[in-house]
Amino acid sequence: MKILALTGGIGSGKSTVAEIFRVLGVPVFDADSAAKELYSINSALHRGLINLFGEGIFNENNKPDNKLLASIVFNDPVRLNQLNALVHPAVIEYFGEWKQKHKDYPLLVHETALLYEAGLDKHSDYIAVVTADESLRIERVCRNKGWTPEQVKERIRRQFPQDLLESKADFVINNDGRFALLPQVTELIKKIQNN
């Protein structure tokens, strides 16, 4: 079994590429969705969130208020680090359990924006980064999330630079519309299978 980490900055199209892997029969672990799920089902993480941010961080359905959480940690690096120190180990443990359930597949993908920050790079055989021009990334996020260009630029500034992600990656998937995604993904799968 080979593990491919799939990463890229906001608006690059990681989720689109992850969906192509799924359609091709490759199981994909979505670290962001896993973290949100763990907030509710992992009692230690649930307690940790309350200890850090108070009872008000959960809504009436006992789900974390993600907008409130983002507004607290986005401009406070200390709180963000505290949140990450709480969440990342739980996600890595959950990924280990997920990987065990999918052990009969020759290739597994884990999609994460915070690959290096979470330490998930150490749990990967290969790393693929999805790239796109910054102007296109900004346009996509503004259209999909209703953010302002300034909000997107601020988020981009806080993430690993795209050129640094590219330099650390084994594979680069270009998602700026010049090259079709499906052939890039199928070629990547072939290279991993033949390696």
C-alpha positions as CSV (number, residue, x, y, z in Angstrom):
1,M,0.0,0.0,0.0
2,K,1.2,3.5,-0.9
3,I,0.1,6.7,0.7
4,L,-0.1,9.8,-1.4
5,A,-0.5,13.2,0.4
6,L,-2.5,15.6,-1.6
7,T,-2.0,19.3,-0.6
8,G,-2.2,22.8,-2.0
9,G,-3.2,26.3,-0.9
10,I,-6.7,27.7,-0.6
11,G,-8.5,27.8,-3.9
12,S,-6.0,25.5,-5.7
13,G,-8.6,22.8,-6.3
14,K,-7.4,20.1,-3.9
15,S,-11.0,18.9,-3.3
16,T,-11.7,18.7,-7.1
17,V,-8.5,16.6,-7.6
18,A,-9.4,14.4,-4.5
19,E,-12.8,13.8,-6.1
20,I,-11.1,12.5,-9.3
21,F,-9.1,10.0,-7.2
22,R,-12.4,8.9,-5.6
23,V,-14.1,8.5,-9.0
24,L,-11.1,6.4,-10.1
25,G,-11.6,4.1,-7.1
26,V,-8.9,5.4,-4.8
27,P,-10.0,6.0,-1.2
28,V,-9.4,9.5,0.0
29,F,-9.1,10.7,3.6
30,D,-10.1,14.3,4.0
31,A,-8.2,15.7,7.0
32,D,-10.4,18.8,7.3
33,S,-13.6,16.9,7.3
34,A,-12.1,14.4,9.7
35,A,-11.1,17.2,12.1
36,K,-14.7,18.6,12.1
37,E,-16.1,15.1,12.7
38,L,-13.7,14.5,15.5
39,Y,-14.7,17.7,17.3
40,S,-18.0,15.9,18.0
41,I,-17.1,12.2,18.4
42,N,-13.7,12.4,20.2
43,S,-14.4,13.2,23.9
44,A,-10.8,14.3,24.7
45,L,-10.9,16.7,21.7
46,H,-14.3,17.9,22.7
47,R,-13.2,18.6,26.3
48,G,-10.0,20.2,25.0
49,L,-12.0,22.6,22.8
50,I,-14.2,23.6,25.7
51,N,-11.1,24.1,27.9
52,L,-9.5,26.3,25.3
53,F,-12.5,28.3,24.0
54,G,-15.4,27.8,26.5
55,E,-18.8,26.0,26.2
56,G,-19.9,28.6,23.7
57,I,-17.7,27.1,21.0
58,F,-20.4,24.4,20.5
59,N,-23.8,25.2,19.1
60,E,-27.2,23.8,20.3
61,N,-26.6,20.6,18.2
62,N,-23.3,20.0,20.0
63,K,-21.4,20.8,16.9
64,P,-18.5,23.3,16.9
65,D,-19.3,26.8,15.6
66,N,-16.6,26.7,12.9
67,K,-17.1,30.4,12.0
68,L,-16.7,31.4,15.6
69,L,-13.6,29.2,16.0
70,A,-12.1,30.6,12.8
71,S,-12.7,34.2,14.0
72,I,-10.9,33.4,17.3
73,V,-7.9,31.6,16.0
74,F,-7.3,33.4,12.6
75,N,-5.9,36.5,14.1
76,D,-4.3,34.9,17.2
77,P,-1.3,32.7,16.4
78,V,-1.1,31.5,20.0
79,R,-4.7,30.2,20.0
80,L,-4.2,28.8,16.6
81,N,-1.1,26.8,17.8
82,Q,-3.1,25.6,20.8
83,L,-5.9,24.4,18.5
84,N,-3.5,22.7,16.1
85,A,-1.7,21.0,19.0
86,L,-5.0,19.6,20.1
87,V,-6.4,18.6,16.7
88,H,-3.4,17.4,14.7
89,P,-2.6,14.4,16.9
90,A,-6.2,13.3,16.9
91,V,-6.4,13.6,13.1
92,I,-3.2,11.5,12.7
93,E,-4.6,8.8,15.0
94,Y,-7.9,8.8,13.1
95,F,-6.0,8.6,9.8
96,G,-4.1,5.5,11.2
97,E,-7.5,3.8,11.9
98,W,-8.9,4.8,8.5
99,K,-5.7,3.5,6.8
100,Q,-6.1,0.1,8.6
101,K,-9.7,-0.2,7.3
102,H,-8.5,0.4,3.8
103,K,-5.3,-1.7,3.9
104,D,-6.3,-3.9,0.9
105,Y,-6.1,-0.9,-1.5
106,P,-2.8,-0.4,-3.4
107,L,-3.1,3.4,-3.1
108,L,-4.6,5.7,-0.5
109,V,-4.8,9.5,-0.6
110,H,-5.0,11.9,2.3
111,E,-6.1,15.4,1.4
112,T,-4.9,18.1,3.7
113,A,-4.1,21.8,3.5
114,L,-1.9,21.6,6.6
115,L,0.4,18.7,5.5
116,Y,3.6,19.9,7.1
117,E,2.0,21.8,10.0
118,A,0.1,18.6,11.0
119,G,3.1,16.3,10.5
120,L,1.1,14.2,8.0
121,D,4.0,14.4,5.5
122,K,5.8,11.8,7.7
123,H,2.9,9.4,7.1
124,S,3.2,9.6,3.3
125,D,5.2,7.8,0.6
126,Y,4.6,10.5,-1.9
127,I,3.4,14.1,-1.9
128,A,1.4,15.8,-4.7
129,V,0.6,19.5,-4.7
130,V,-2.2,21.1,-6.6
131,T,-1.3,24.5,-8.0
132,A,-3.0,27.4,-9.7
133,D,-2.3,31.0,-10.4
134,E,-3.0,33.2,-7.3
135,S,-5.5,35.4,-9.2
136,L,-7.5,32.3,-10.2
137,R,-7.3,31.0,-6.6
138,I,-8.7,34.3,-5.3
139,E,-11.4,34.3,-7.9
140,R,-12.5,30.7,-7.0
141,V,-12.6,31.3,-3.2
142,C,-14.5,34.6,-3.6
143,R,-17.1,32.9,-5.9
144,N,-17.4,29.7,-3.7
145,K,-17.2,31.1,-0.2
146,G,-18.4,34.7,-0.7
147,W,-15.1,36.1,0.7
148,T,-13.6,39.4,-0.3
149,P,-10.3,39.3,-2.3
150,E,-8.6,40.8,0.7
151,Q,-9.8,37.9,3.0
152,V,-8.5,35.4,0.5
153,K,-5.1,37.1,0.1
154,E,-4.7,37.2,3.9
155,R,-5.4,33.4,4.1
156,I,-2.9,32.8,1.3
157,R,-0.3,34.8,3.2
158,R,-0.7,32.6,6.2
159,Q,-0.3,29.4,4.3
160,F,2.9,27.7,3.0
161,P,3.9,29.5,-0.2
162,Q,2.9,27.6,-3.3
163,D,6.5,27.5,-4.7
164,L,7.7,26.0,-1.4
165,L,5.0,23.3,-1.6
166,E,6.1,22.6,-5.2
167,S,9.7,22.3,-4.3
168,K,8.9,19.7,-1.6
169,A,6.4,17.7,-3.8
170,D,7.0,14.5,-5.7
171,F,4.2,15.5,-8.1
172,V,2.7,18.8,-9.2
173,I,-0.9,18.8,-10.5
174,N,-1.6,22.0,-12.5
175,N,-5.2,23.2,-12.0
176,D,-5.2,26.6,-13.8
177,G,-7.2,25.3,-16.7
178,R,-4.3,24.9,-19.2
179,F,-4.2,21.1,-18.6
180,A,-7.0,18.7,-18.0
181,L,-7.0,17.2,-14.5
182,L,-8.1,13.6,-15.3
183,P,-5.0,12.8,-17.5
184,Q,-2.7,14.3,-14.8
185,V,-4.2,12.2,-12.1
186,T,-4.2,9.0,-14.1
187,E,-0.6,9.5,-15.1
188,L,0.3,10.2,-11.4
189,I,-1.4,6.9,-10.4
190,K,0.5,5.0,-13.1
191,K,3.8,6.4,-11.9
192,I,3.2,5.4,-8.4
193,Q,2.0,1.9,-9.4
194,N,5.1,1.5,-11.6
195,N,7.5,2.7,-8.9
